[in-house]
Amino acid sequence: MANIEITYLGDLRTELTHLQSGQKTVTDAPLDNHGKGEAISPTDMLAASLGSCMLTVMGLAARTHGIDIDGTDCSVTKVMAANPRRVAEITVSFMFHKSYTDKEQKILESASLTCPIYYSLSPDLKKTVEFGW
């Protein structure tokens, strides 16, 4: 059974519907690839998915170990390459707004690197992860 349905709306725009929740998301091709750039691009969504997944898995570990990470942020930077056009690098930078022990830092760092998306991406894609303690 499908998890997501996608409809092409024309003019390089799609609408994704998450079937379980009914939530909809629109994507546009980016300006540098003949699009309008009025919505998140599919490649930006890929990069954002990595950051979101890493933060979610970190949250699971935090819950298990009684560590409060509420308010933790991450920023994601995507670098494109050509021939063929692809995502060449994703940098995920975490910003923590609380103090953590060395043990807690190791728990959170290790957990984030077990994200299923991290493991699913090609080894050819450079993944840079920074922890701003």
C-alpha positions as CSV (number, residue, x, y, z in Angstrom):
1,M,0.0,0.0,0.0
2,A,1.3,3.5,-0.9
3,N,2.3,5.9,1.9
4,I,2.3,9.0,-0.3
5,E,0.5,10.0,-3.4
6,I,2.0,12.6,-5.8
7,T,0.2,14.6,-8.4
8,Y,1.9,16.6,-11.1
9,L,0.3,20.0,-11.2
10,G,2.1,21.3,-14.2
11,D,4.8,23.9,-14.6
12,L,7.3,21.7,-12.7
13,R,5.2,21.6,-9.6
14,T,3.9,18.6,-7.7
15,E,1.6,18.0,-4.7
16,L,2.4,15.2,-2.3
17,T,-0.3,13.8,0.0
18,H,0.7,11.8,3.1
19,L,-2.1,9.3,3.1
20,Q,-2.1,8.5,6.9
21,S,-2.4,12.1,7.9
22,G,-3.9,13.7,4.8
23,Q,-1.2,16.4,5.0
24,K,-0.2,18.0,1.7
25,T,3.1,19.4,0.6
26,V,3.9,21.2,-2.7
27,T,7.3,21.1,-4.4
28,D,8.7,23.2,-7.2
29,A,11.7,22.9,-9.3
30,P,14.4,25.3,-8.1
31,L,15.2,28.5,-10.0
32,D,18.5,27.0,-11.2
33,N,16.7,24.2,-12.8
34,H,14.0,26.1,-14.8
35,G,11.5,26.2,-11.9
36,K,9.8,29.0,-10.0
37,G,11.4,28.2,-6.6
38,E,8.1,29.1,-4.9
39,A,8.1,25.9,-2.8
40,I,10.6,23.4,-1.5
41,S,12.4,21.5,-4.2
42,P,12.6,17.7,-4.2
43,T,16.3,17.8,-3.6
44,D,15.9,20.3,-0.7
45,M,13.3,17.9,0.7
46,L,15.8,15.1,0.5
47,A,18.4,17.1,2.4
48,A,15.7,18.3,4.9
49,S,14.6,14.7,5.4
50,L,18.1,13.7,6.5
51,G,18.3,16.5,9.1
52,S,14.7,15.8,10.4
53,C,15.4,12.0,10.6
54,M,18.7,12.5,12.5
55,L,17.0,14.9,14.9
56,T,14.0,12.5,15.4
57,V,16.3,9.5,16.1
58,M,18.3,11.7,18.5
59,G,14.9,12.5,20.2
60,L,14.2,8.8,20.6
61,A,17.6,8.3,22.4
62,A,17.0,11.4,24.5
63,R,13.6,10.1,25.6
64,T,15.2,6.7,26.5
65,H,18.0,8.3,28.5
66,G,16.0,11.1,30.1
67,I,17.9,13.9,28.2
68,D,16.0,17.1,27.4
69,I,16.7,18.2,23.8
70,D,13.6,20.4,23.3
71,G,14.5,23.4,21.3
72,T,17.5,21.8,19.6
73,D,17.9,23.1,16.1
74,C,19.7,21.9,13.0
75,S,20.4,23.7,9.8
76,V,20.9,21.8,6.5
77,T,23.0,22.8,3.5
78,K,22.7,21.0,0.2
79,V,25.4,21.2,-2.5
80,M,24.5,20.1,-6.1
81,A,26.8,18.7,-8.7
82,A,26.5,18.3,-12.4
83,N,27.0,15.6,-15.0
84,P,24.8,14.0,-13.8
85,R,22.8,16.6,-11.8
86,R,22.7,15.2,-8.3
87,V,23.0,16.1,-4.6
88,A,26.8,15.8,-4.0
89,E,26.9,16.9,-0.3
90,I,24.6,17.5,2.6
91,T,25.8,19.3,5.8
92,V,23.8,19.0,8.9
93,S,24.7,21.4,11.7
94,F,23.1,20.8,15.1
95,M,22.8,23.7,17.6
96,F,22.1,22.7,21.2
97,H,20.8,25.4,23.6
98,K,21.4,23.4,26.8
99,S,24.5,22.0,28.6
100,Y,25.1,18.2,28.3
101,T,27.6,15.9,29.9
102,D,30.2,14.1,27.8
103,K,28.2,10.9,28.1
104,E,25.0,12.6,27.0
105,Q,26.8,14.2,24.0
106,K,28.1,10.8,23.0
107,I,24.6,9.2,23.3
108,L,23.0,12.0,21.1
109,E,25.8,12.0,18.5
110,S,25.8,8.2,18.2
111,A,22.0,8.1,17.9
112,S,21.8,10.7,15.2
113,L,24.2,8.7,13.0
114,T,21.9,5.7,13.1
115,C,19.2,7.5,11.2
116,P,17.7,5.3,8.5
117,I,18.0,8.0,5.9
118,Y,21.7,8.5,6.7
119,Y,22.2,4.8,6.0
120,S,20.0,4.8,2.9
121,L,21.9,7.5,1.0
122,S,24.6,6.6,-1.4
123,P,28.1,6.3,0.1
124,D,29.1,8.6,-2.8
125,L,27.0,11.4,-1.3
126,K,29.2,13.3,1.2
127,K,27.5,13.7,4.6
128,T,29.0,16.2,7.0
129,V,27.6,16.4,10.5
130,E,28.5,19.1,13.0
131,F,27.5,19.2,16.6
132,G,27.4,22.7,18.2
133,W,27.6,22.0,21.9
